[in-house]
Amino acid sequence: MEGQNDIGTLALTTSGVSLTSVIRTPLSEEHPEFSPDGRWLACQSNETGRMEVYLQRSGGPRQRVQMSRTGGTDPAWNPKGRELFYLSPDEAGTS
């Protein structure tokens, strides 16, 4: 693995364990969440200098889309897979 925190998957078989990199960059990627159907991967990354939530297809090209705009962490899918939730900074008290 390359970065501070990269994302990979483990395959457990009768012949052993294998690790496959899913996201491998010099950045810090954390808290991976696959969609219920396995087609999408959400995670948080410090690509912008602060943690933001990103979404990408779990297979194929690794193009990802930034989902949060003012910081975001801990992505979580709705059980039906049609909504993605995440925590964002508390903006209470700002005008």
mmCIF file as gemmi writes it, N, C-alpha and C atoms, coordinates in Angstrom:
data_model
loop_
_atom_site.group_PDB
_atom_site.id
_atom_site.type_symbol
_atom_site.label_atom_id
_atom_site.label_alt_id
_atom_site.label_comp_id
_atom_site.label_asym_id
_atom_site.label_entity_id
_atom_site.label_seq_id
_atom_site.pdbx_PDB_ins_code
_atom_site.Cartn_x
_atom_site.Cartn_y
_atom_site.Cartn_z
_atom_site.occupancy
_atom_site.B_iso_or_equiv
_atom_site.pdbx_formal_charge
_atom_site.auth_seq_id
_atom_site.auth_asym_id
_atom_site.pdbx_PDB_model_num
ATOM 1 N N . MET Axp A 1 ? 0.835 -1.177 0 1 0 ? 1 A 1
ATOM 2 C CA . MET Axp A 1 ? 0 0 0 1 0 ? 1 A 1
ATOM 3 C C . MET Axp A 1 ? 0.887 1.249 0 1 0 ? 1 A 1
ATOM 4 N N . GLU Axp A 2 ? 0.385 2.335 -0.577 1 0 ? 2 A 1
ATOM 5 C CA . GLU Axp A 2 ? 1.224 3.493 -0.842 1 0 ? 2 A 1
ATOM 6 C C . GLU Axp A 2 ? 1.009 4.647 0.136 1 0 ? 2 A 1
ATOM 7 N N . GLY Axp A 3 ? -0.234 5.039 0.386 1 0 ? 3 A 1
ATOM 8 C CA . GLY Axp A 3 ? -0.508 6.256 1.133 1 0 ? 3 A 1
ATOM 9 C C . GLY Axp A 3 ? -0.576 6.053 2.63 1 0 ? 3 A 1
ATOM 10 N N . GLN Axp A 4 ? -0.982 7.116 3.306 1 0 ? 4 A 1
ATOM 11 C CA . GLN Axp A 4 ? -1.148 7.063 4.751 1 0 ? 4 A 1
ATOM 12 C C . GLN Axp A 4 ? -2.17 5.99 5.118 1 0 ? 4 A 1
ATOM 13 N N . ASN Axp A 5 ? -3.277 6.006 4.432 1 0 ? 5 A 1
ATOM 14 C CA . ASN Axp A 5 ? -4.335 5.013 4.593 1 0 ? 5 A 1
ATOM 15 C C . ASN Axp A 5 ? -4.904 4.739 3.207 1 0 ? 5 A 1
ATOM 16 N N . ASP Axp A 6 ? -4.696 3.563 2.694 1 0 ? 6 A 1
ATOM 17 C CA . ASP Axp A 6 ? -5.258 3.155 1.41 1 0 ? 6 A 1
ATOM 18 C C . ASP Axp A 6 ? -6.388 2.178 1.67 1 0 ? 6 A 1
ATOM 19 N N . ILE Axp A 7 ? -7.132 1.832 0.62 1 0 ? 7 A 1
ATOM 20 C CA . ILE Axp A 7 ? -8.278 0.939 0.747 1 0 ? 7 A 1
ATOM 21 C C . ILE Axp A 7 ? -8.041 -0.293 -0.104 1 0 ? 7 A 1
ATOM 22 N N . GLY Axp A 8 ? -8.279 -1.441 0.475 1 0 ? 8 A 1
ATOM 23 C CA . GLY Axp A 8 ? -8.119 -2.704 -0.23 1 0 ? 8 A 1
ATOM 24 C C . GLY Axp A 8 ? -9.179 -3.689 0.214 1 0 ? 8 A 1
ATOM 25 N N . THR Axp A 9 ? -9.226 -4.818 -0.468 1 0 ? 9 A 1
ATOM 26 C CA . THR Axp A 9 ? -10.142 -5.894 -0.092 1 0 ? 9 A 1
ATOM 27 C C . THR Axp A 9 ? -9.322 -7.142 0.204 1 0 ? 9 A 1
ATOM 28 N N . LEU Axp A 10 ? -9.844 -7.957 1.097 1 0 ? 10 A 1
ATOM 29 C CA . LEU Axp A 10 ? -9.237 -9.238 1.43 1 0 ? 10 A 1
ATOM 30 C C . LEU Axp A 10 ? -10.108 -10.344 0.874 1 0 ? 10 A 1
ATOM 31 N N . ALA Axp A 11 ? -9.496 -11.311 0.242 1 0 ? 11 A 1
ATOM 32 C CA . ALA Axp A 11 ? -10.209 -12.501 -0.218 1 0 ? 11 A 1
ATOM 33 C C . ALA Axp A 11 ? -9.718 -13.674 0.619 1 0 ? 11 A 1
ATOM 34 N N . LEU Axp A 12 ? -10.634 -14.332 1.297 1 0 ? 12 A 1
ATOM 35 C CA . LEU Axp A 12 ? -10.303 -15.494 2.114 1 0 ? 12 A 1
ATOM 36 C C . LEU Axp A 12 ? -10.721 -16.751 1.366 1 0 ? 12 A 1
ATOM 37 N N . THR Axp A 13 ? -9.763 -17.611 1.103 1 0 ? 13 A 1
ATOM 38 C CA . THR Axp A 13 ? -10.049 -18.868 0.417 1 0 ? 13 A 1
ATOM 39 C C . THR Axp A 13 ? -9.416 -20.008 1.202 1 0 ? 13 A 1
ATOM 40 N N . THR Axp A 14 ? -9.677 -21.207 0.775 1 0 ? 14 A 1
ATOM 41 C CA . THR Axp A 14 ? -9.081 -22.362 1.447 1 0 ? 14 A 1
ATOM 42 C C . THR Axp A 14 ? -7.567 -22.398 1.266 1 0 ? 14 A 1
ATOM 43 N N . SER Axp A 15 ? -7.068 -21.727 0.223 1 0 ? 15 A 1
ATOM 44 C CA . SER Axp A 15 ? -5.616 -21.715 -0.013 1 0 ? 15 A 1
ATOM 45 C C . SER Axp A 15 ? -4.91 -20.53 0.648 1 0 ? 15 A 1
ATOM 46 N N . GLY Axp A 16 ? -5.656 -19.622 1.274 1 0 ? 16 A 1
ATOM 47 C CA . GLY Axp A 16 ? -5.013 -18.514 1.968 1 0 ? 16 A 1
ATOM 48 C C . GLY Axp A 16 ? -5.77 -17.206 1.83 1 0 ? 16 A 1
ATOM 49 N N . VAL Axp A 17 ? -5.03 -16.127 2.011 1 0 ? 17 A 1
ATOM 50 C CA . VAL Axp A 17 ? -5.589 -14.777 1.988 1 0 ? 17 A 1
ATOM 51 C C . VAL Axp A 17 ? -4.866 -13.972 0.917 1 0 ? 17 A 1
ATOM 52 N N . SER Axp A 18 ? -5.632 -13.176 0.152 1 0 ? 18 A 1
ATOM 53 C CA . SER Axp A 18 ? -4.996 -12.282 -0.813 1 0 ? 18 A 1
ATOM 54 C C . SER Axp A 18 ? -5.559 -10.877 -0.632 1 0 ? 18 A 1
ATOM 55 N N . LEU Axp A 19 ? -4.703 -9.875 -0.785 1 0 ? 19 A 1
ATOM 56 C CA . LEU Axp A 19 ? -5.075 -8.476 -0.654 1 0 ? 19 A 1
ATOM 57 C C . LEU Axp A 19 ? -5.053 -7.833 -2.033 1 0 ? 19 A 1
ATOM 58 N N . THR Axp A 20 ? -6.117 -7.12 -2.373 1 0 ? 20 A 1
ATOM 59 C CA . THR Axp A 20 ? -6.208 -6.39 -3.627 1 0 ? 20 A 1
ATOM 60 C C . THR Axp A 20 ? -6.409 -4.917 -3.315 1 0 ? 20 A 1
ATOM 61 N N . SER Axp A 21 ? -5.572 -4.04 -3.866 1 0 ? 21 A 1
ATOM 62 C CA . SER Axp A 21 ? -5.736 -2.599 -3.674 1 0 ? 21 A 1
ATOM 63 C C . SER Axp A 21 ? -6.948 -2.12 -4.454 1 0 ? 21 A 1
ATOM 64 N N . VAL Axp A 22 ? -7.777 -1.328 -3.808 1 0 ? 22 A 1
ATOM 65 C CA . VAL Axp A 22 ? -8.925 -0.707 -4.462 1 0 ? 22 A 1
ATOM 66 C C . VAL Axp A 22 ? -8.609 0.765 -4.724 1 0 ? 22 A 1
ATOM 67 N N . ILE Axp A 23 ? -8.08 1.446 -3.724 1 0 ? 23 A 1
ATOM 68 C CA . ILE Axp A 23 ? -7.619 2.824 -3.874 1 0 ? 23 A 1
ATOM 69 C C . ILE Axp A 23 ? -6.22 2.893 -3.287 1 0 ? 23 A 1
ATOM 70 N N . ARG Axp A 24 ? -5.278 3.34 -4.11 1 0 ? 24 A 1
ATOM 71 C CA . ARG Axp A 24 ? -3.882 3.419 -3.678 1 0 ? 24 A 1
ATOM 72 C C . ARG Axp A 24 ? -3.301 4.725 -4.184 1 0 ? 24 A 1
ATOM 73 N N . THR Axp A 25 ? -3.184 5.689 -3.285 1 0 ? 25 A 1
ATOM 74 C CA . THR Axp A 25 ? -2.657 7.01 -3.626 1 0 ? 25 A 1
ATOM 75 C C . THR Axp A 25 ? -1.755 7.492 -2.498 1 0 ? 25 A 1
ATOM 76 N N . PRO Axp A 26 ? -1.052 8.609 -2.69 1 0 ? 26 A 1
ATOM 77 C CA . PRO Axp A 26 ? -0.261 9.181 -1.602 1 0 ? 26 A 1
ATOM 78 C C . PRO Axp A 26 ? -1.141 9.859 -0.542 1 0 ? 26 A 1
ATOM 79 N N . LEU Axp A 27 ? -2.429 9.976 -0.809 1 0 ? 27 A 1
ATOM 80 C CA . LEU Axp A 27 ? -3.366 10.629 0.104 1 0 ? 27 A 1
ATOM 81 C C . LEU Axp A 27 ? -3.83 9.657 1.178 1 0 ? 27 A 1
ATOM 82 N N . SER Axp A 28 ? -4.684 10.147 2.052 1 0 ? 28 A 1
ATOM 83 C CA . SER Axp A 28 ? -5.278 9.302 3.084 1 0 ? 28 A 1
ATOM 84 C C . SER Axp A 28 ? -6.735 9.025 2.72 1 0 ? 28 A 1
ATOM 85 N N . GLU Axp A 29 ? -7.063 7.775 2.426 1 0 ? 29 A 1
ATOM 86 C CA . GLU Axp A 29 ? -8.449 7.362 2.158 1 0 ? 29 A 1
ATOM 87 C C . GLU Axp A 29 ? -8.891 6.463 3.307 1 0 ? 29 A 1
ATOM 88 N N . GLU Axp A 30 ? -10.093 6.725 3.812 1 0 ? 30 A 1
ATOM 89 C CA . GLU Axp A 30 ? -10.561 6.01 4.992 1 0 ? 30 A 1
ATOM 90 C C . GLU Axp A 30 ? -12.054 5.718 4.895 1 0 ? 30 A 1
ATOM 91 N N . HIS Axp A 31 ? -12.516 4.875 5.789 1 0 ? 31 A 1
ATOM 92 C CA . HIS Axp A 31 ? -13.923 4.53 5.974 1 0 ? 31 A 1
ATOM 93 C C . HIS Axp A 31 ? -14.618 4.127 4.67 1 0 ? 31 A 1
ATOM 94 N N . PRO Axp A 32 ? -14.114 3.095 4.003 1 0 ? 32 A 1
ATOM 95 C CA . PRO Axp A 32 ? -14.769 2.645 2.766 1 0 ? 32 A 1
ATOM 96 C C . PRO Axp A 32 ? -16.136 2.033 3.058 1 0 ? 32 A 1
ATOM 97 N N . GLU Axp A 33 ? -17.087 2.308 2.192 1 0 ? 33 A 1
ATOM 98 C CA . GLU Axp A 33 ? -18.43 1.739 2.292 1 0 ? 33 A 1
ATOM 99 C C . GLU Axp A 33 ? -18.9 1.345 0.898 1 0 ? 33 A 1
ATOM 100 N N . PHE Axp A 34 ? -19.044 0.043 0.663 1 0 ? 34 A 1
ATOM 101 C CA . PHE Axp A 34 ? -19.598 -0.42 -0.603 1 0 ? 34 A 1
ATOM 102 C C . PHE Axp A 34 ? -21.115 -0.3 -0.555 1 0 ? 34 A 1
ATOM 103 N N . SER Axp A 35 ? -21.714 0.064 -1.685 1 0 ? 35 A 1
ATOM 104 C CA . SER Axp A 35 ? -23.174 0.119 -1.766 1 0 ? 35 A 1
ATOM 105 C C . SER Axp A 35 ? -23.738 -1.284 -1.575 1 0 ? 35 A 1
ATOM 106 N N . PRO Axp A 36 ? -25.001 -1.393 -1.161 1 0 ? 36 A 1
ATOM 107 C CA . PRO Axp A 36 ? -25.594 -2.716 -0.944 1 0 ? 36 A 1
ATOM 108 C C . PRO Axp A 36 ? -25.501 -3.648 -2.157 1 0 ? 36 A 1
ATOM 109 N N . ASP Axp A 37 ? -25.521 -3.098 -3.382 1 0 ? 37 A 1
ATOM 110 C CA . ASP Axp A 37 ? -25.415 -3.952 -4.567 1 0 ? 37 A 1
ATOM 111 C C . ASP Axp A 37 ? -23.956 -4.169 -5 1 0 ? 37 A 1
ATOM 112 N N . GLY Axp A 38 ? -23.003 -3.542 -4.287 1 0 ? 38 A 1
ATOM 113 C CA . GLY Axp A 38 ? -21.585 -3.73 -4.575 1 0 ? 38 A 1
ATOM 114 C C . GLY Axp A 38 ? -21.048 -2.946 -5.761 1 0 ? 38 A 1
ATOM 115 N N . ARG Axp A 39 ? -21.887 -2.128 -6.387 1 0 ? 39 A 1
ATOM 116 C CA . ARG Axp A 39 ? -21.46 -1.413 -7.591 1 0 ? 39 A 1
ATOM 117 C C . ARG Axp A 39 ? -20.719 -0.113 -7.305 1 0 ? 39 A 1
ATOM 118 N N . TRP Axp A 40 ? -20.896 0.459 -6.127 1 0 ? 40 A 1
ATOM 119 C CA . TRP Axp A 40 ? -20.322 1.76 -5.793 1 0 ? 40 A 1
ATOM 120 C C . TRP Axp A 40 ? -19.508 1.68 -4.514 1 0 ? 40 A 1
ATOM 121 N N . LEU Axp A 41 ? -18.499 2.527 -4.428 1 0 ? 41 A 1
ATOM 122 C CA . LEU Axp A 41 ? -17.674 2.638 -3.233 1 0 ? 41 A 1
ATOM 123 C C . LEU Axp A 41 ? -17.643 4.096 -2.81 1 0 ? 41 A 1
ATOM 124 N N . ALA Axp A 42 ? -18.014 4.353 -1.569 1 0 ? 42 A 1
ATOM 125 C CA . ALA Axp A 42 ? -17.896 5.682 -0.978 1 0 ? 42 A 1
ATOM 126 C C . ALA Axp A 42 ? -16.773 5.629 0.049 1 0 ? 42 A 1
ATOM 127 N N . CYS Axp A 43 ? -16.04 6.721 0.171 1 0 ? 43 A 1
ATOM 128 C CA . CYS Axp A 43 ? -14.981 6.799 1.18 1 0 ? 43 A 1
ATOM 129 C C . CYS Axp A 43 ? -14.713 8.266 1.481 1 0 ? 43 A 1
ATOM 130 N N . GLN Axp A 44 ? -13.902 8.493 2.49 1 0 ? 44 A 1
ATOM 131 C CA . GLN Axp A 44 ? -13.451 9.849 2.767 1 0 ? 44 A 1
ATOM 132 C C . GLN Axp A 44 ? -11.982 9.947 2.432 1 0 ? 44 A 1
ATOM 133 N N . SER Axp A 45 ? -11.562 11.138 1.958 1 0 ? 45 A 1
ATOM 134 C CA . SER Axp A 45 ? -10.171 11.366 1.564 1 0 ? 45 A 1
ATOM 135 C C . SER Axp A 45 ? -9.783 12.798 1.887 1 0 ? 45 A 1
ATOM 136 N N . ASN Axp A 46 ? -8.5 13.011 2.121 1 0 ? 46 A 1
ATOM 137 C CA . ASN Axp A 46 ? -7.993 14.356 2.396 1 0 ? 46 A 1
ATOM 138 C C . ASN Axp A 46 ? -7.418 15.025 1.142 1 0 ? 46 A 1
ATOM 139 N N . GLU Axp A 47 ? -7.945 14.677 -0.007 1 0 ? 47 A 1
ATOM 140 C CA . GLU Axp A 47 ? -7.444 15.193 -1.287 1 0 ? 47 A 1
ATOM 141 C C . GLU Axp A 47 ? -7.459 16.718 -1.351 1 0 ? 47 A 1
ATOM 142 N N . THR Axp A 48 ? -8.457 17.363 -0.751 1 0 ? 48 A 1
ATOM 143 C CA . THR Axp A 48 ? -8.57 18.828 -0.8 1 0 ? 48 A 1
ATOM 144 C C . THR Axp A 48 ? -7.858 19.509 0.356 1 0 ? 48 A 1
ATOM 145 N N . GLY Axp A 49 ? -7.242 18.738 1.236 1 0 ? 49 A 1
ATOM 146 C CA . GLY Axp A 49 ? -6.611 19.311 2.42 1 0 ? 49 A 1
ATOM 147 C C . GLY Axp A 49 ? -7.448 19.106 3.667 1 0 ? 49 A 1
ATOM 148 N N . ARG Axp A 50 ? -8.698 18.709 3.5 1 0 ? 50 A 1
ATOM 149 C CA . ARG Axp A 50 ? -9.562 18.326 4.617 1 0 ? 50 A 1
ATOM 150 C C . ARG Axp A 50 ? -10.346 17.098 4.176 1 0 ? 50 A 1
ATOM 151 N N . MET Axp A 51 ? -10.903 16.391 5.102 1 0 ? 51 A 1
ATOM 152 C CA . MET Axp A 51 ? -11.657 15.189 4.751 1 0 ? 51 A 1
ATOM 153 C C . MET Axp A 51 ? -12.932 15.565 3.998 1 0 ? 51 A 1
ATOM 154 N N . GLU Axp A 52 ? -13.135 14.912 2.86 1 0 ? 52 A 1
ATOM 155 C CA . GLU Axp A 52 ? -14.342 15.045 2.038 1 0 ? 52 A 1
ATOM 156 C C . GLU Axp A 52 ? -14.789 13.641 1.679 1 0 ? 52 A 1
ATOM 157 N N . VAL Axp A 53 ? -16.048 13.492 1.305 1 0 ? 53 A 1
ATOM 158 C CA . VAL Axp A 53 ? -16.607 12.194 0.905 1 0 ? 53 A 1
ATOM 159 C C . VAL Axp A 53 ? -16.602 12.102 -0.616 1 0 ? 53 A 1
ATOM 160 N N . TYR Axp A 54 ? -16.152 10.949 -1.122 1 0 ? 54 A 1
ATOM 161 C CA . TYR Axp A 54 ? -16.057 10.693 -2.56 1 0 ? 54 A 1
ATOM 162 C C . TYR Axp A 54 ? -16.822 9.426 -2.911 1 0 ? 54 A 1
ATOM 163 N N . LEU Axp A 55 ? -17.248 9.35 -4.156 1 0 ? 55 A 1
ATOM 164 C CA . LEU Axp A 55 ? -17.983 8.198 -4.665 1 0 ? 55 A 1
ATOM 165 C C . LEU Axp A 55 ? -17.356 7.765 -5.98 1 0 ? 55 A 1
ATOM 166 N N . GLN Axp A 56 ? -17.2 6.451 -6.159 1 0 ? 56 A 1
ATOM 167 C CA . GLN Axp A 56 ? -16.682 5.909 -7.413 1 0 ? 56 A 1
ATOM 168 C C . GLN Axp A 56 ? -17.267 4.526 -7.651 1 0 ? 56 A 1
ATOM 169 N N . ARG Axp A 57 ? -17.243 4.094 -8.907 1 0 ? 57 A 1
ATOM 170 C CA . ARG Axp A 57 ? -17.656 2.725 -9.222 1 0 ? 57 A 1
ATOM 171 C C . ARG Axp A 57 ? -16.656 1.767 -8.592 1 0 ? 57 A 1
ATOM 172 N N . SER Axp A 58 ? -17.138 0.638 -8.126 1 0 ? 58 A 1
ATOM 173 C CA . SER Axp A 58 ? -16.226 -0.302 -7.471 1 0 ? 58 A 1
ATOM 174 C C . SER Axp A 58 ? -15.408 -1.112 -8.47 1 0 ? 58 A 1
ATOM 175 N N . GLY Axp A 59 ? -15.778 -1.119 -9.73 1 0 ? 59 A 1
ATOM 176 C CA . GLY Axp A 59 ? -15.002 -1.785 -10.771 1 0 ? 59 A 1
ATOM 177 C C . GLY Axp A 59 ? -14.776 -0.821 -11.917 1 0 ? 59 A 1
ATOM 178 N N . GLY Axp A 60 ? -13.831 -1.121 -12.765 1 0 ? 60 A 1
ATOM 179 C CA . GLY Axp A 60 ? -13.586 -0.269 -13.928 1 0 ? 60 A 1
ATOM 180 C C . GLY Axp A 60 ? -12.735 0.932 -13.587 1 0 ? 60 A 1
ATOM 181 N N . PRO Axp A 61 ? -12.851 2.014 -14.372 1 0 ? 61 A 1
ATOM 182 C CA . PRO Axp A 61 ? -12.026 3.202 -14.161 1 0 ? 61 A 1
ATOM 183 C C . PRO Axp A 61 ? -12.214 3.769 -12.758 1 0 ? 61 A 1
ATOM 184 N N . ARG Axp A 62 ? -11.147 4.315 -12.218 1 0 ? 62 A 1
ATOM 185 C CA . ARG Axp A 62 ? -11.175 4.812 -10.841 1 0 ? 62 A 1
ATOM 186 C C . ARG Axp A 62 ? -11.518 6.302 -10.762 1 0 ? 62 A 1
ATOM 187 N N . GLN Axp A 63 ? -12.336 6.797 -11.678 1 0 ? 63 A 1
ATOM 188 C CA . GLN Axp A 63 ? -12.767 8.188 -11.594 1 0 ? 63 A 1
ATOM 189 C C . GLN Axp A 63 ? -13.721 8.317 -10.415 1 0 ? 63 A 1
ATOM 190 N N . ARG Axp A 64 ? -13.487 9.325 -9.605 1 0 ? 64 A 1
ATOM 191 C CA . ARG Axp A 64 ? -14.372 9.509 -8.462 1 0 ? 64 A 1
ATOM 192 C C . ARG Axp A 64 ? -14.916 10.913 -8.445 1 0 ? 64 A 1
ATOM 193 N N . VAL Axp A 65 ? -16.049 11.063 -7.764 1 0 ? 65 A 1
ATOM 194 C CA . VAL Axp A 65 ? -16.762 12.33 -7.687 1 0 ? 65 A 1
ATOM 195 C C . VAL Axp A 65 ? -16.81 12.758 -6.23 1 0 ? 65 A 1
ATOM 196 N N . GLN Axp A 66 ? -16.487 14.016 -5.992 1 0 ? 66 A 1
ATOM 197 C CA . GLN Axp A 66 ? -16.568 14.547 -4.635 1 0 ? 66 A 1
ATOM 198 C C . GLN Axp A 66 ? -18.032 14.802 -4.302 1 0 ? 66 A 1
ATOM 199 N N . MET Axp A 67 ? -18.533 14.191 -3.234 1 0 ? 67 A 1
ATOM 200 C CA . MET Axp A 67 ? -19.932 14.317 -2.843 1 0 ? 67 A 1
ATOM 201 C C . MET Axp A 67 ? -20.148 15.442 -1.831 1 0 ? 67 A 1
ATOM 202 N N . SER Axp A 68 ? -19.213 15.632 -0.913 1 0 ? 68 A 1
ATOM 203 C CA . SER Axp A 68 ? -19.339 16.701 0.083 1 0 ? 68 A 1
ATOM 204 C C . SER Axp A 68 ? -18.64 17.951 -0.444 1 0 ? 68 A 1
ATOM 205 N N . ARG Axp A 69 ? -19.02 19.099 0.054 1 0 ? 69 A 1
ATOM 206 C CA . ARG Axp A 69 ? -18.423 20.351 -0.427 1 0 ? 69 A 1
ATOM 207 C C . ARG Axp A 69 ? -17.766 21.164 0.688 1 0 ? 69 A 1
ATOM 208 N N . THR Axp A 70 ? -18.175 20.949 1.927 1 0 ? 70 A 1
ATOM 209 C CA . THR Axp A 70 ? -17.622 21.719 3.045 1 0 ? 70 A 1
ATOM 210 C C . THR Axp A 70 ? -17.054 20.794 4.113 1 0 ? 70 A 1
ATOM 211 N N . GLY Axp A 71 ? -16.534 19.664 3.694 1 0 ? 71 A 1
ATOM 212 C CA . GLY Axp A 71 ? -16.008 18.661 4.613 1 0 ? 71 A 1
ATOM 213 C C . GLY Axp A 71 ? -17.014 17.541 4.795 1 0 ? 71 A 1
ATOM 214 N N . GLY Axp A 72 ? -16.521 16.341 4.946 1 0 ? 72 A 1
ATOM 215 C CA . GLY Axp A 72 ? -17.407 15.201 5.155 1 0 ? 72 A 1
ATOM 216 C C . GLY Axp A 72 ? -16.632 13.979 5.591 1 0 ? 72 A 1
ATOM 217 N N . THR Axp A 73 ? -17.265 13.173 6.455 1 0 ? 73 A 1
ATOM 218 C CA . THR Axp A 73 ? -16.646 11.954 6.955 1 0 ? 73 A 1
ATOM 219 C C . THR Axp A 73 ? -17.695 10.865 7.129 1 0 ? 73 A 1
ATOM 220 N N . ASP Axp A 74 ? -17.224 9.665 7.347 1 0 ? 74 A 1
ATOM 221 C CA . ASP Axp A 74 ? -18.047 8.513 7.73 1 0 ? 74 A 1
ATOM 222 C C . ASP Axp A 74 ? -19.24 8.249 6.802 1 0 ? 74 A 1
ATOM 223 N N . PRO Axp A 75 ? -19 8.022 5.507 1 0 ? 75 A 1
ATOM 224 C CA . PRO Axp A 75 ? -20.114 7.739 4.605 1 0 ? 75 A 1
ATOM 225 C C . PRO Axp A 75 ? -20.84 6.453 4.995 1 0 ? 75 A 1
ATOM 226 N N . ALA Axp A 76 ? -22.143 6.438 4.769 1 0 ? 76 A 1
ATOM 227 C CA . ALA Axp A 76 ? -22.973 5.259 5.064 1 0 ? 76 A 1
ATOM 228 C C . ALA Axp A 76 ? -24.124 5.218 4.067 1 0 ? 76 A 1
ATOM 229 N N . TRP Axp A 77 ? -24.419 4.019 3.569 1 0 ? 77 A 1
ATOM 230 C CA . TRP Axp A 77 ? -25.483 3.836 2.58 1 0 ? 77 A 1
ATOM 231 C C . TRP Axp A 77 ? -26.812 3.545 3.256 1 0 ? 77 A 1
ATOM 232 N N . ASN Axp A 78 ? -27.878 4.049 2.66 1 0 ? 78 A 1
ATOM 233 C CA . ASN Axp A 78 ? -29.221 3.61 3.004 1 0 ? 78 A 1
ATOM 234 C C . ASN Axp A 78 ? -29.283 2.13 2.631 1 0 ? 78 A 1
ATOM 235 N N . PRO Axp A 79 ? -29.945 1.278 3.414 1 0 ? 79 A 1
ATOM 236 C CA . PRO Axp A 79 ? -29.987 -0.155 3.102 1 0 ? 79 A 1
ATOM 237 C C . PRO Axp A 79 ? -30.478 -0.484 1.688 1 0 ? 79 A 1
ATOM 238 N N . LYS Axp A 80 ? -31.313 0.376 1.09 1 0 ? 80 A 1
ATOM 239 C CA . LYS Axp A 80 ? -31.784 0.134 -0.284 1 0 ? 80 A 1
ATOM 240 C C . LYS Axp A 80 ? -30.753 0.587 -1.313 1 0 ? 80 A 1
ATOM 241 N N . GLY Axp A 81 ? -29.728 1.325 -0.88 1 0 ? 81 A 1
ATOM 242 C CA . GLY Axp A 81 ? -28.646 1.727 -1.769 1 0 ? 81 A 1
ATOM 243 C C . GLY Axp A 81 ? -28.921 2.92 -2.638 1 0 ? 81 A 1
ATOM 244 N N . ARG Axp A 82 ? -29.995 3.62 -2.405 1 0 ? 82 A 1
ATOM 245 C CA . ARG Axp A 82 ? -30.325 4.77 -3.249 1 0 ? 82 A 1
ATOM 246 C C . ARG Axp A 82 ? -29.934 6.104 -2.629 1 0 ? 82 A 1
ATOM 247 N N . GLU Axp A 83 ? -29.444 6.079 -1.391 1 0 ? 83 A 1
ATOM 248 C CA . GLU Axp A 83 ? -29.016 7.294 -0.72 1 0 ? 83 A 1
ATOM 249 C C . GLU Axp A 83 ? -27.691 7.049 -0.014 1 0 ? 83 A 1
ATOM 250 N N . LEU Axp A 84 ? -26.858 8.078 -0.002 1 0 ? 84 A 1
ATOM 251 C CA . LEU Axp A 84 ? -25.585 8.039 0.701 1 0 ? 84 A 1
ATOM 252 C C . LEU Axp A 84 ? -25.611 9.143 1.743 1 0 ? 84 A 1
ATOM 253 N N . PHE Axp A 85 ? -25.32 8.79 2.976 1 0 ? 85 A 1
ATOM 254 C CA . PHE Axp A 85 ? -25.284 9.751 4.068 1 0 ? 85 A 1
ATOM 255 C C . PHE Axp A 85 ? -23.842 9.937 4.522 1 0 ? 85 A 1
ATOM 256 N N . TYR Axp A 86 ? -23.537 11.086 5.096 1 0 ? 86 A 1
ATOM 257 C CA . TYR Axp A 86 ? -22.225 11.324 5.682 1 0 ? 86 A 1
ATOM 258 C C . TYR Axp A 86 ? -22.344 12.444 6.712 1 0 ? 86 A 1
ATOM 259 N N . LEU Axp A 87 ? -21.353 12.529 7.58 1 0 ? 87 A 1
ATOM 260 C CA . LEU Axp A 87 ? -21.298 13.596 8.565 1 0 ? 87 A 1
ATOM 261 C C . LEU Axp A 87 ? -20.594 14.793 7.954 1 0 ? 87 A 1
ATOM 262 N N . SER Axp A 88 ? -21.111 15.983 8.246 1 0 ? 88 A 1
ATOM 263 C CA . SER Axp A 88 ? -20.468 17.217 7.778 1 0 ? 88 A 1
ATOM 264 C C . SER Axp A 88 ? -20.245 18.131 8.982 1 0 ? 88 A 1
ATOM 265 N N . PRO Axp A 89 ? -19.325 19.094 8.845 1 0 ? 89 A 1
ATOM 266 C CA . PRO Axp A 89 ? -19.06 19.999 9.976 1 0 ? 89 A 1
ATOM 267 C C . PRO Axp A 89 ? -20.329 20.743 10.393 1 0 ? 89 A 1
ATOM 268 N N . ASP Axp A 90 ? -20.426 20.995 11.677 1 0 ? 90 A 1
ATOM 269 C CA . ASP Axp A 90 ? -21.566 21.737 12.219 1 0 ? 90 A 1
ATOM 270 C C . ASP Axp A 90 ? -21.41 23.202 11.827 1 0 ? 90 A 1
ATOM 271 N N . GLU Axp A 91 ? -22.373 23.708 11.067 1 0 ? 91 A 1
ATOM 272 C CA . GLU Axp A 91 ? -22.326 25.098 10.64 1 0 ? 91 A 1
ATOM 273 C C . GLU Axp A 91 ? -23.27 25.979 11.453 1 0 ? 91 A 1
ATOM 274 N N . ALA Axp A 92 ? -23.749 25.453 12.58 1 0 ? 92 A 1
ATOM 275 C CA . ALA Axp A 92 ? -24.644 26.232 13.44 1 0 ? 92 A 1
ATOM 276 C C . ALA Axp A 92 ? -23.926 27.484 13.92 1 0 ? 92 A 1
ATOM 277 N N . GLY Axp A 93 ? -24.639 28.562 13.951 1 0 ? 93 A 1
ATOM 278 C CA . GLY Axp A 93 ? -24.078 29.812 14.437 1 0 ? 93 A 1
ATOM 279 C C . GLY Axp A 93 ? -23.385 30.637 13.372 1 0 ? 93 A 1
ATOM 280 N N . THR Axp A 94 ? -23.357 30.145 12.128 1 0 ? 94 A 1
ATOM 281 C CA . THR Axp A 94 ? -22.75 30.951 11.062 1 0 ? 94 A 1
ATOM 282 C C . THR Axp A 94 ? -23.827 31.724 10.349 1 0 ? 94 A 1
ATOM 283 N N . SER Axp A 95 ? -23.476 32.861 9.801 1 0 ? 95 A 1
ATOM 284 C CA . SER Axp A 95 ? -24.447 33.685 9.088 1 0 ? 95 A 1
ATOM 285 C C . SER Axp A 95 ? -24.121 33.716 7.623 1 0 ? 95 A 1
